[in-house]
Amino acid sequence: MAKIPQRAFDERRKEPVIQRIFQLIEKRYSSRSEAANAWGMNINTLSNYYKRADQEPMPRSQQLKKIAEHEKVSLEWLLTGDGDG
């Protein structure tokens, strides 16, 4: 009988940070460009996140703080999916 592996993490935590950023963009902005401008981010940087989504890119901590503050979500939610989102 094969042993069934136990999952070490809550499924929500498996979702990468970048997916929560994409969710914010989809829910709150009419375009990626608008989101990049709101967050003080170069549109090319944001476009690269989409191009490399399968590699789960991780924005720099300072950028994550800017996004969390501007969107009024907790940094904890942005990083882990827990907390105020």
Residue pairs with C-beta under 8 A, 6 or more apart in sequence:
10 81
12 81
12 82
13 80
13 81
13 82
15 81
16 56
16 58
17 56
17 58
17 59
17 64
17 78
17 79
18 49
18 53
18 56
18 57
18 58
18 59
19 53
20 77
20 78
20 81
20 85
21 49
21 59
21 67
21 78
22 49
22 50
22 53
24 35
24 67
24 71
24 73
25 32
25 35
28 35
28 71
29 35
29 38
32 43
32 46
32 47
32 50
33 43
35 41
35 46
36 42
36 43
36 45
36 46
37 43
38 70
39 63
39 66
39 67
39 70
40 66
41 63
41 66
48 57
49 57
49 59
59 67
64 75
64 78
64 79
65 75
67 73
67 78
68 74
68 75
68 77
68 78
73 84
73 85
74 83
74 84
74 85
76 82
76 83
76 84
77 83
77 84
77 85
78 85
